[in-house]
């Protein structure tokens, strides 16, 4: 939008005209900047009102675990040491030897917060894991025993329940997706067992992953220490946008790098634990890997995005017609960025829902309908483990790989199903691209260029086909201990 500013000036004064024009220009620029500047929240004058508002819903958690006494009373000194008798007498006088040993009680501390007036409480799974007794201390000073409703180790979330004669004060989850880098946040909990305490900082980053498939952490510089685990991370509206879970620290104390599991993950898990006592995640039934640049080039994809299907065991996807080598571009009308994002999206989708899956296959897209299963029911599938016996190598080397066709003896040693074709990797040149990309002795190459192979000549032919098609790489499907993955190797070296 263009803003016109009329400034009256005298025509008989050239200097006045120039001055007026300059003033008009400055004014116009100021208005334009005002129109385009993004509103930003200023720093709060104080966190006191917010702390007073939410404190009654934040709790300290004390767990008690009964630890069985060790029956091993051997002193921690070398046999025959002159100190052996001394330590034995010392242990006996202290009542720690012989039959005087008894179970002891071990206590641990953590934090949590109330999410309903009838007493449901959220904390970290690692706070209460293995506990025999759980006590909840409220901000007002009273203490109640808690029972465990359910846990989810994958997101490190647990739900507890207390019984109270009166409605409890609680806090609500906010939308963690609305949190922006630089937004003010406040953490509350029981750091180092010091009791109720608050710390404040900003959102340092979002979407952090530590090690879990469902990780979606908010990184913050608000001080988080031992004992803060399970406590809430609040936005300035008093909504919980994260559960304080972990810190990055060389010394065990806060250095301003803390991680809170995002509320949009926690709220879904909490709802399932509260309703069912367990999680119920969607299951697509495929093994996948992220599409790298060289894999995308080998497959003819325009961009390195999506999730590459490496295997389709019995399950929902196989029933729907998905195949190994498909690249999942879209799931339930949501674009798939990589393998991790697909795992999270599928896990958040309702079990039994029929979803639209768009895949890239043979140079074009194809849409399939998949009815999701339940992940928890499919997690205990066993896969064969490869044997370790050595095999006399055949003198065929490609891509720095010494290979030989599978036979019955090799199939048995490598845990490969009867009738499976392909090439067994006998040796890998450590200076080769194949070694750098993770191929090792004992791997089995079952496909090249998305076609099955049985001999070294087949592999050579697929490499030649890739070169003739103007591609720099050929895509191999490799199995190790039954687990498949795709690896793209350069074809220029052969």
N, C-alpha and C positions, 0 to 999 in steps of 0.2 A: 504494500500500500504506500502511495506517495502522498506526503503531507506538504501542502503549500502554506507558507507563512507570509502574510502581507505586512511589510514594515514601511510606513510612510516616511519619506525623506524629501529634502528640498533639492530641486533639480539644479539649482545654481551653485551647489557645493559638491565638487567632484570628490573631495575627501570624505564628506558626509555620506555620499553614495557608496563609496568603497567600504566605509565602516558599517553601514547598514547592511550591505550585502554579506559582510563577514559575520555579523551577528545572526543574520538569517540562516547562514550555512551552519553555524555552530548549533543553533536551535534545532534545525532539521536533523542533524546527525544525532543529537541527544535523544530526540523523539524516536528515531529509528532504533537506536540501541535499547531504549526502554521497551520498545515493542518486541524485540527479538531476544532479550535476556530471559533465561530460564529462572523462575522463582526458586530460591533456595532457602531452606529453613535455617534460621540463625541458631547459634549455640544457646541452649537454655540458661536462664539466669541461675537456676538451681534445679536439682533433681529431687528435692525434699518432698514436694507435693506428690510426685509420681511414686516415690518410695513409700510414702504413707498410704497411698491408694492400694498398692499391690502387696505390701508386706504380709497382711493377714493370710494370704493364700500361699505363701512360700513356706516350706517346711524343712527342718533338719531331720535326717534319717540316720538312725543308729542300728546297725545289724550285729547280731551275736551268732557266732558259729562255734559249735562244740568240736574241739580238736582233740582227736585221740592221742594219748601219750605214746611216745615211741618206746618199744620194748628193747631197743638196742641201747645198753648202758655202757658200751665199750668207750673208754676215754679216747678223746681225739689226740692221742699221742702215739708215736711209733711203738710197736711191741718191743719189750725189753728195755724201754727207756727208763732212766732213773726216776722220771716223774710219774710212771705208771701207777705205782702204789699210792703216791700222794693224791692223784686225781681220783682214785677209787675211794680212798678214805673221805675225801672232800664231798664226793657225790653221795656217799652213804650218810654222812652227818647232815647233809642238806635235805635228806628225805627224797632224793631224786633217783635213787637206784633201787635195785631189787624189785619188790612187789609194792613199793610205796608210790609208784607213779600213778597218776590219775588223769582223766581227761581234763582239759582246761578250756576256758571260754575266751574266744578271741573276738574283739570288737572292731568295727569299722564304721566310718562316718561318710555321709554323702548329703545330697540335697534333693529337693523335689518340689512339686507344686500341685495344688488342688485344682481339678478341672470341672468339678461338679459339687453342688451343695450336699449331695448324698455321700460324698467321701471318696471319690475316685482320685488317685494321685499318680502323676507321671514322674518317672525318674530314669536313670540309666540302668540297663541290665547288669553292668559290671558292679554297680553299687550294692545290689542285693543278691547277686549270684552265690549260691551255696549257703545262704543264711538260714539258720534254724529259727531265729526270732528277729522280728523287725518292729522297731518302735518309731513313731512319728512325733516329733516335737513341733508344736505350733508357735507362731510368733507371740501369741497371747500368753504362752507359758505352760499350757496343758499338754499332756502326753497321751497318745492312744496307740494301742497295738494295731499292726496292719497284717493283712493276709495278701498273698500273692495272687493276682488275677491271671496274669499271663506275661510272657516275655517274647522278645524278638531279638535274638543275638545278632541278626544281620544288620540291624540298624542301632543295636545297643539300647533298645527301649524296653522298659518294663512298666506295667500298670499294677498299682496296689489299691487296696480298699480298706478304709477304716469305718467303724460304726460310731456315730455321734448322736447324742440326744437332741442336738440342735443343728439347724442347717449351717454348713460351713461356708465361709467366704471362698470364692474361687476366681480364677482368671480364665480368659478365653484365648484361643489361638488366633493370631492374625495371619495375613497372607504374606508368606515369606518372599513370594515372587515380586512383591512391591518394594522390598527393601533395595536401596541403592547404595553403591559405594559412596561412603562419606556420610551416610545417615547416622545420627546419634542413636546409641543403644545403651541399655543398662543391664548388667548381670547381677543376680542376687543368689546367695547361697551361704554355705558353711565352710569357708576356706580354712584349711588346716585345723579344723575343729574349733575355730574361734567363735562360732555362733553366727547369728544373722549378720550379714554384711553385704554392702553393695559396692559395685565398681562401675565405672562408665567409660565409654570409648565410642568408636565409630565402626561401621561395617567396612572392613578392609577389602573384602572380596566375597563373591558368591560362587556357588557351584564347585566348591573344593571337593576333591575325592581323596580319601586316605587309603583304604584298602578294600572296602566292601563294594559289592555290585550295585547297591542301592544308595551309595553315599551321595549326599547333597548338603555339604556343610557351608555355613556362613563363617567366614574368617573375621575375627574381631580383635582389636587391641585392648578391649576391656580386660582388666586383670582377672584371670581365671587360674586357680590353684587347686591342689588336691583338696577334696572336700566340696568343691564347687560342682563336681560331677552330678548331673541330673537336675541341676538348677535351671531356672528360666533365663532367657535373654529377651528383654522387653524392648519394644519400640517406644516412641514418645507418646503413643496413645494408650500405653498400658497393656498392649497385647503381646502375647508370647510369640516370637517369631523364630525361636531356636531353643534347643536343649543343650546346655553346655556339656561337652563330652570329652574333649581332649585338648592338649596343648603341645606345641612344639618347643622343646627346651633342652639345652645341654646340661642343665643342673637341676631339673625337676621343679623349678619355680617359674613364675610367669615372666616372659620376656616380651609380652605384647603380641604373641601369635597363638590365639586360641580358636577353637573350632566348636560350633554349635550346630547340631543336626537341624536342618530347616524344618519349620513348623508344618509345611505342606506335606512333608514325608511323615512327620511324627503324628499328625492328626489322623491320617489314614490308618496308620498302624494302631494307634490308640483306639480308634473306633472298632477295629476288628478284634483287638484283644478284649475290649470291654464287652462286645457282643458274643464272641465265640470262644474267648480264652486262648486263641491262637490266630496266626495270620493266615490269610487265604489269598495268595497272589496268583495272578494269571500266568499261564504257561503256554508258550508258543510251540515248544517241542522241536527246536533246532539248535545246532551248535554253530556259533558264529564267530567272526573276527572282523576287526575294523578294516576298511578298504584303504590301503596305503597308496601313495602316488604311483609306485611301480605296478601294483596290482591293477589299479584303475587303467593305466596305460595298456597293460597286457589284455585287459578285457574290452577295451574300446569305450570306456566310460569317459564322459567329458570332465567330471570332477571326482576327486577322491572323497566320496561321501557314501553313506549307507552302511549296511551290515552284510558281509559276505557269508553265505551259508556254507559251512564246511561239511556238515553231516545232517541227515534227517532220519532219526530213529523212529520206531513206531510211536505214533502220537498224533496230535492235532494237525501239525503241518504236513505230515506224510499223507494223512487222510485227505487233506485239501489239495495235494498235488505239488507242494514245494519240493525242489530238488537241490542237491548239493551243487554249488556253482551259481545259484541264484544270488542276486544282490537285492536285499530288501531296501527299497527307496522310501516307502511310506507305510505306516502302520496306523490303522484306525483314523485315516485322514490327517495324520501328523507326519511331517517329513522326518526321516531318520538321519541324524548326523553321523553317528558312529555306533559301534557295537554296545558301548556302555549306555548310551542314551536309549537304545532299543530295549535293553534289559530292564531299565528303570520304568520305561513306559509300559511295557508288557506287564511287569509286576504290579503296577498301579491300576491295571484294567480288571474289570470284574470277571471272575471265573464263570465260564459258560457263555460269555458274550461272543457273538459272531462278529468278527471284525474284517474290514477290507484291507488286504495286504497287496501292495504294488511291488512287483519284482522286475529286475532287469535280467533278461534271459535271451541268449542268442542274438544280441544286438537290438532288442526291442523290449518294451515293457509289457507286462502281463498282470492282470488283476485276479486275485484269488480270495475266496472267503474262508476264513479259518475260525472255528469255534474253539475258544481257549479252554485248556484244561487247568488243573491246579498244580502249581509248582511243587508244593510240599509233598504231594503224593508221588511225584516223579523223581525226587532227588536221590533215591537210594538205588539207582540203576548201576549195576556193576559192569565194568569193562575189563577185558582180558589184559593181563600184564605181559609185556614182552620178555622173552627169555634172554639169558646173557651169554649163551654158548657161542663161541666163535665159529665162523664158516670160512672155508678156504675161498678167497676172492677169485672172481673171474676177471680176466684181463680186459675189461671194458671201462673206459673212463670218459665221462662227460661232465662239463661244468665243474671240474675238480672233484667229481664223485666217482668212486669205483662202485659199480653196480652189477647185479646179476639177476636174472629172472627168478621169480618165486617158484619154488618147488615144494613138495609136501614136507620135506625136512625143515626148510626155512619157515614155512607157514607155522609149523608146530613150535619152533624155537621162538618165533616173533609174536606168537599169539594171534595169528591171522586166520580168519575163517577159511575152511576148505573151499576151493573153487575161486578164491580171490586171486586176481591177476595183478601184475605190477612188477616193479623192480625193487629188490632189497638193496639198501645202501650198505656196502661193506666197509668203505673207508671214505674219509673226507679230507681233502687237502686243506690244511689250516690257513693257507694263504689265499684261498678261493672266496668268491662272493658267497657261495653256498654255505661255507663254514660261518662266515660273518652273519648270515641270516638264520643261523640256528640249526641247519641240517647236521645230523650226526649219524654215526654208525648204528645200524639197527632200525633206522627209519625205512618206511616203505613208500615209494612213489607209485601212486595208483592211477593218476591222470596227468596229462600234459596238454595244455591248450584246451582244457575242458573236454578232452576225449580220453577214453581209457587206453592204457598202454600195457603191453606184455613183454616187450623186448627193448633192448637198447636202440635198435633201429627205429622203433616207434617213437622213442624220445627224440632221436635225431630229426626224424621227419616233422614232428611238431615244432621243433625249433626252426627248421627251414620254412615251415608254413608261416610262422610268426614274422620272420625276416621278410618274406615275400609280401606279407600284408603291411609292411612298413612299420612294424612294432619293434620296440627296442628290447622287449622282455617276453618270456614265455611263462605262463602260469602253471605251476605244479601243484597238485593236491598230494599232500604228504600225511601219512598216518604214523603215529608213534604211540605204542601201547593202546591202540584202538582209537586214539583221539586224533581227529583230522584237522588240518589247517592248510591254508594256501600260501605258497611262497612264489614270488616272481623273480626269475633269474634272467640276467642280461644274455642276449643271444649273439652279441657281436663277437664274443670271445671264442665261439666254437666255429 
